[in-house]
């Protein structure tokens, strides 16, 4: 995750990593995410100008890539009252291994990011490892499993420290493990399909206990999905989920029941992806906390009117438990939106434009905040294996205090500009 774009978006928080891990969109909001406005999203979109070449290892394929960014940032600490400018070098290796043996498909991928900043306290090394196996047991039966491990550093002003400025020397470090298994019954073109699965994992903070004490948690979430084919490219679905969250701080323990409905669109059409909307009810173990009901949504759509132009829209509305107050667990309704437009103007020149919006509606007395971002990246393919480019982004955050609660928002509200240049090499 390229944190110089990631401004405390809830997808940058470990809470967002507990989504259903298997299904039509495998980890659709995990890597990214999906809604966090990151340079990695740019890099993945930019790769479409020229696909990276693979190395044959027997009957398998290995695809390496390396991207290096130099960026200049006018507000390193996201502090509206004391802006400090600086620069950073970001080194991002990628490695993907694939094996397809007729009825069994295996994928393993690693992506890392090593950031060296002009301010030493912002240096980090992030790692993401993802393993996936898909087995066709028969024409009507499929088993999908997934395992993901992430180690990331949350830059100051994001994640657990989103409402803290000017007093931290280090970044919050978090390790996340997610696993999932899903069994699907029904042929791809069958009238009805049925899926059942389970997602489970844990989130652990390894430092700055004064800000993260009690925030570690584990979860388990079984679910079931029924889909009905309306046309060759469209299926309507209904889904039920049941989640159990166990925090180190027992006051935030809760169970969740979610009911969702939506559509799935096959990748063979110009419009592909899926969209879900539903209702979630959170039942807290602590008697002083009232049960919470919230509208939730998960949307991941891609529209390609022509082969050289692609629009993508990701929307996520979810309930989180961010804070533990004196009397109750503080809940947050998080709304995130990311819109991307990738256009190949020729076989060598490409642009990637992005817009992002995040709204955090939190229980009083904690303040609400809204973050908006826009960015543009230009990529030039010098050789089949070599790409260079430049990028720019602007992010702004505003804060809304609860009625009757006096807070100083001068440092919490900020504007942030990032400009950079990069080079990406493949085989």
C-alpha positions in Angstrom: 0.0 0.0 0.0 1.5 3.3 -1.0 0.8 5.4 2.1 1.6 8.8 0.6 -1.8 8.6 -1.1 -3.6 6.7 1.6 -5.3 9.3 3.8 -6.8 7.4 6.7 -9.3 5.8 4.4 -11.1 3.0 6.2 -9.8 0.5 3.6 -6.4 1.4 4.8 -7.5 0.2 8.3 -7.3 -3.4 9.3 -11.0 -3.4 10.0 -11.6 -3.4 6.2 -9.7 -6.6 5.7 -12.4 -8.7 7.2 -14.6 -8.8 4.1 -15.7 -12.1 2.5 -12.5 -13.6 1.2 -13.8 -15.7 -1.7 -16.5 -15.2 -4.3 -16.9 -13.5 -7.7 -14.4 -10.8 -6.5 -11.7 -12.5 -4.5 -10.7 -10.0 -1.8 -12.2 -7.1 -3.7 -11.6 -4.6 -1.0 -8.5 -6.0 0.5 -5.8 -5.2 -1.9 -7.0 -2.6 -2.6 -8.8 -2.1 -2.5 -9.8 -0.9 -3.6 -11.0 2.4 -2.2 -7.7 3.6 -0.8 -6.2 6.1 -3.2 -2.7 4.5 -3.7 0.1 4.5 -6.1 -0.1 0.8 -6.2 -3.5 1.1 -7.8 -1.9 3.3 -10.4 0.8 0.7 -11.0 -1.6 -2.2 -11.5 -3.7 -0.2 -14.0 -0.6 1.0 -15.8 0.6 -2.5 -16.4 -2.1 -2.9 -19.0 -0.2 -1.0 -21.7 2.2 -3.9 -22.0 1.7 -7.1 -20.1 4.7 -8.3 -18.1 6.4 -11.4 -19.5 6.7 -14.6 -17.5 9.4 -17.2 -16.9 8.5 -20.8 -17.5 9.2 -23.0 -14.5 8.2 -26.5 -15.7 4.5 -26.3 -16.2 4.2 -23.1 -14.1 4.8 -19.4 -14.8 6.7 -16.8 -12.7 6.1 -13.1 -13.4 8.4 -10.5 -11.6 8.2 -6.7 -11.8 9.8 -3.8 -10.0 8.6 -0.2 -9.7 10.6 2.7 -8.1 9.0 6.0 -7.3 10.5 9.3 -6.3 7.8 11.6 -4.7 7.7 15.1 -3.3 5.2 15.8 -0.6 4.2 19.2 0.8 2.6 17.9 4.0 4.4 14.8 5.2 2.6 14.4 8.6 -0.9 15.4 7.4 -0.9 18.2 10.0 -2.9 21.3 9.0 -1.3 23.5 11.6 2.4 22.6 11.0 3.1 21.5 7.4 6.4 19.8 6.8 7.5 19.1 3.2 9.8 16.4 2.2 10.5 13.6 -0.3 10.6 9.8 -0.5 11.9 6.9 -2.5 9.5 4.0 -2.8 10.7 0.6 -4.0 7.9 -1.8 -4.9 8.8 -5.4 -6.0 6.1 -7.7 -7.3 6.2 -11.5 -7.9 3.4 -13.8 -9.1 3.5 -17.5 -9.6 0.8 -19.4 -11.4 0.1 -23.1 -12.0 -2.8 -24.5 -14.0 -3.3 -28.2 -14.1 -6.6 -28.7 -15.8 -8.9 -29.0 -12.8 -6.6 -27.2 -10.3 -5.4 -23.6 -10.4 -2.8 -22.3 -8.0 -1.7 -18.7 -7.5 0.9 -17.2 -5.2 1.8 -13.5 -5.2 4.0 -11.2 -3.2 4.1 -7.4 -3.3 6.3 -5.3 -1.1 6.9 -1.6 -0.6 10.0 -0.1 1.0 9.7 3.6 1.7 12.7 5.8 2.6 11.7 9.4 3.5 13.5 12.6 4.2 12.1 12.3 7.7 13.4 9.1 9.2 10.4 8.5 11.4 8.3 7.9 8.3 10.4 5.0 6.8 8.5 1.7 6.5 8.6 -1.7 4.9 5.3 -3.3 3.9 4.7 -6.8 2.8 1.7 -8.6 1.3 1.6 -12.4 0.5 -1.5 -14.0 -1.1 -2.1 -17.6 -1.8 -5.1 -19.0 -3.7 -6.3 -22.4 -4.9 -9.3 -23.2 -7.1 -10.2 -26.8 -7.7 -13.0 -28.0 -10.0 -14.3 -31.1 -8.3 -16.7 -31.7 -11.1 -18.7 -29.7 -13.7 -21.0 -28.5 -10.9 -18.7 -28.4 -7.9 -15.9 -25.9 -7.2 -13.7 -25.4 -4.1 -11.9 -22.0 -3.6 -9.5 -21.3 -0.8 -7.4 -18.3 0.0 -4.8 -17.2 2.6 -3.5 -13.7 2.9 -0.8 -12.1 5.2 -0.2 -8.4 5.4 2.4 -6.4 7.5 2.0 -2.7 7.1 2.8 0.6 8.8 0.1 3.2 9.1 1.6 6.6 8.4 1.0 9.3 10.9 -2.5 10.9 10.5 -4.0 7.6 9.2 -5.5 4.5 10.6 -5.4 4.2 14.4 -3.7 7.6 14.6 -6.1 9.4 12.2 -7.1 11.9 15.0 -3.6 12.5 16.4 -1.1 15.0 15.1 2.3 16.3 16.2 3.1 13.8 19.1 4.1 10.5 17.5 7.7 9.6 16.6 6.8 6.2 15.1 4.1 4.7 12.9 1.5 2.2 14.0 2.5 -1.3 12.8 -0.1 -3.9 12.1 -0.1 -7.6 11.0 -3.2 -9.1 9.4 -4.0 -12.7 8.6 -7.1 -13.6 6.6 -8.2 -17.0 5.3 -11.2 -18.3 3.6 -12.8 -21.3 1.9 -15.9 -21.5 -0.3 -17.7 -24.4 -1.9 -19.9 -23.6 -5.0 -22.5 -25.9 -6.4 -23.9 -25.4 -9.9 -22.5 -25.2 -13.4 -21.4 -21.8 -14.7 -24.4 -21.6 -17.0 -26.9 -23.2 -14.6 -30.1 -21.5 -13.7 -29.3 -21.5 -10.0 -26.0 -21.6 -8.1 -25.4 -22.1 -4.4 -22.3 -21.1 -2.5 -21.3 -21.6 1.2 -18.1 -20.5 2.8 -16.3 -19.2 5.8 -13.9 -16.3 6.3 -11.7 -15.9 9.4 -8.6 -14.0 10.5 -6.9 -11.8 13.0 -5.5 -8.3 13.3 -2.6 -7.5 15.6 -0.9 -4.2 16.4 2.7 -4.6 17.5 3.7 -1.2 18.9 2.4 2.1 20.3 0.3 0.4 22.9 -0.9 3.7 24.3 -2.9 4.1 21.1 -3.6 0.4 20.1 -4.1 -1.3 23.5 -7.2 -3.5 23.2 -7.6 -3.0 19.5 -6.3 -6.5 18.5 -9.1 -8.8 17.4 -10.0 -12.0 15.6 -13.1 -12.8 13.6 -15.0 -15.7 12.0 -17.7 -15.2 9.4 -19.7 -18.0 7.8 -21.9 -17.1 4.8 -24.1 -18.5 2.1 -25.0 -17.1 -1.4 -27.8 -18.1 -3.8 -27.7 -16.7 -7.3 -30.2 -17.0 -10.2 -29.3 -16.5 -13.8 -31.4 -13.8 -15.6 -29.3 -13.8 -18.8 -26.0 -15.2 -20.0 -24.2 -12.3 -18.5 -26.3 -11.4 -15.4 -27.1 -13.2 -12.2 -29.2 -11.9 -9.3 -28.1 -13.0 -5.8 -29.1 -13.1 -2.2 -26.5 -13.5 0.6 -26.6 -14.0 4.4 -23.6 -13.6 6.7 -23.0 -14.1 10.4 -19.9 -12.6 12.0 -18.3 -13.0 15.4 -15.7 -10.4 16.5 -13.5 -11.0 19.6 -11.5 -8.0 20.7 -8.7 -7.9 23.3 -10.8 -5.1 24.7 -13.9 -7.2 25.6 -16.2 -4.2 25.6 -16.1 -4.2 21.8 -17.0 -7.8 21.3 -20.0 -8.2 19.0 -21.9 -10.5 16.6 -23.2 -9.4 13.3 -26.0 -10.6 11.0 -26.0 -9.3 7.4 -28.6 -9.8 4.6 -27.6 -8.6 1.1 -29.0 -8.7 -2.4 -27.5 -7.6 -5.7 -26.3 -8.6 -9.1 -23.2 -10.3 -10.7 -22.2 -9.4 -14.2 -20.0 -11.7 -16.2 -16.6 -10.5 -17.5 -17.6 -11.3 -21.0 -19.8 -8.2 -21.2 -18.7 -4.5 -21.4 -20.0 -4.0 -17.9 -18.7 -6.6 -15.4 -18.3 -7.0 -11.7 -20.9 -7.2 -8.9 -22.9 -4.9 -6.6 -24.5 -5.7 -3.3 -26.7 -3.7 -0.9 -28.2 -4.9 2.4 -28.7 -4.4 6.1 -26.3 -5.3 9.0 -27.3 -5.7 12.6 -24.6 -5.6 15.2 -25.3 -7.2 18.6 -22.8 -6.1 21.3 -21.8 -8.4 24.2 -21.6 -5.4 26.5 -25.1 -4.7 27.9 -24.6 -0.9 27.9 -24.2 -0.9 24.1 -27.4 -0.8 22.1 -27.7 -3.0 19.1 -26.9 -1.2 15.9 -28.6 -1.5 12.5 -26.9 -0.1 9.4 -27.3 0.0 5.6 -24.2 -1.6 4.0 -23.1 -1.8 0.3 -20.3 -3.4 -1.7 -19.9 -2.4 -5.3 -17.1 -3.3 -7.7 -17.9 -2.5 -11.4 -15.7 -2.2 -14.5 -17.0 -0.7 -17.7 -14.9 -1.1 -20.9 -16.8 0.5 -23.9 -13.7 -0.2 -26.0 -10.6 -2.4 -25.5 -8.3 0.6 -24.8 -10.4 2.4 -22.3 -11.7 1.2 -18.9 -13.7 2.8 -16.1 -13.9 1.3 -12.7 -16.1 2.1 -9.7 -15.7 0.8 -6.2 -18.1 1.7 -3.4 -18.1 0.4 0.2 -20.4 1.3 3.0 -19.7 -0.6 6.3 -19.9 -0.6 10.1 -16.8 -0.5 12.1 -16.0 -0.4 15.8 -13.1 2.1 16.0 -13.2 3.4 19.5 -13.9 2.3 23.0 -15.5 5.0 25.1 -16.0 5.2 28.8 -19.5 3.8 28.6 -19.8 2.0 25.3 -18.1 0.9 22.1 -17.9 3.7 19.5 -19.2 2.7 16.1 -18.5 4.3 12.7 -20.4 4.2 9.5 -17.8 4.4 6.8 -18.5 5.4 3.2 -15.8 5.0 0.6 -15.8 5.6 -3.1 -13.0 5.3 -5.7 -13.4 6.0 -9.4 -10.7 5.2 -12.0 -10.4 5.9 -15.7 -7.6 4.1 -17.6 -7.1 5.0 -21.2 -4.4 3.8 -23.6 -4.0 6.6 -26.2 -1.6 4.4 -28.1 0.5 1.3 -27.6 3.0 3.4 -25.8 1.1 6.2 -24.0 -1.4 5.8 -21.2 -3.2 8.0 -18.6 -4.8 6.9 -15.3 -7.2 9.4 -13.6 -8.7 8.8 -10.2 -11.2 10.4 -7.8 -11.8 9.2 -4.2 -14.1 10.2 -1.4 -14.3 9.0 2.2 -16.8 9.9 4.9 -16.4 8.7 8.5 -19.6 9.1 10.5 -18.6 8.4 14.1 -20.4 8.3 17.4 -20.1 11.5 19.5 -18.1 12.8 21.2 -15.6 11.7 18.5 -15.6 14.0 15.4 -16.6 13.1 11.9 -14.3 13.7 8.9 -14.4 13.7 5.1 -11.5 13.1 2.8 -11.5 13.9 -0.9 -8.7 13.1 -3.4 -7.9 13.4 -7.1 -4.9 12.2 -9.1 -3.5 11.7 -12.5 -0.7 9.5 -13.8 1.0 9.6 -17.2 2.8 6.5 -18.4 5.2 6.0 -21.4 6.2 2.6 -22.6 9.8 2.9 -23.7 10.4 -0.8 -24.3 8.2 -3.8 -23.9 9.9 -4.3 -20.5 10.4 -0.7 -19.4 7.9 2.0 -18.5 8.4 5.5 -17.1 5.9 8.0 -15.9 4.9 11.0 -13.8 2.0 11.5 -11.3 0.3 14.0 -9.2 -2.3 13.9 -6.5 -4.2 16.3 -4.2 -6.0 15.2 -1.0 -8.0 17.3 1.4 -9.7 16.5 4.7 -12.4 18.4 6.6 -13.6 17.7 10.2 -17.1 18.1 11.7 -17.4 18.2 15.5 -20.4 17.0 17.4 -22.8 19.7 18.6 -21.7 21.1 21.9 -18.2 19.5 21.7 -15.4 22.0 21.4 -12.3 20.6 19.5 -9.5 22.3 17.8 -9.6 21.2 14.2 -6.8 23.4 13.0 -4.3 20.5 12.9 -6.8 17.8 11.9 -8.0 19.5 8.7 -5.3 19.5 6.0 -4.5 19.7 2.3 -1.8 17.5 0.8 -0.1 17.5 -2.6 2.1 14.8 -4.0 4.0 14.8 -7.3 6.3 12.1 -8.4 8.1 10.2 -11.2 8.5 6.5 -11.5 10.1 3.7 -13.5 8.8 0.2 -13.8 10.6 -2.8 -15.2 9.5 -6.3 -16.1 10.9 -9.2 -18.0 
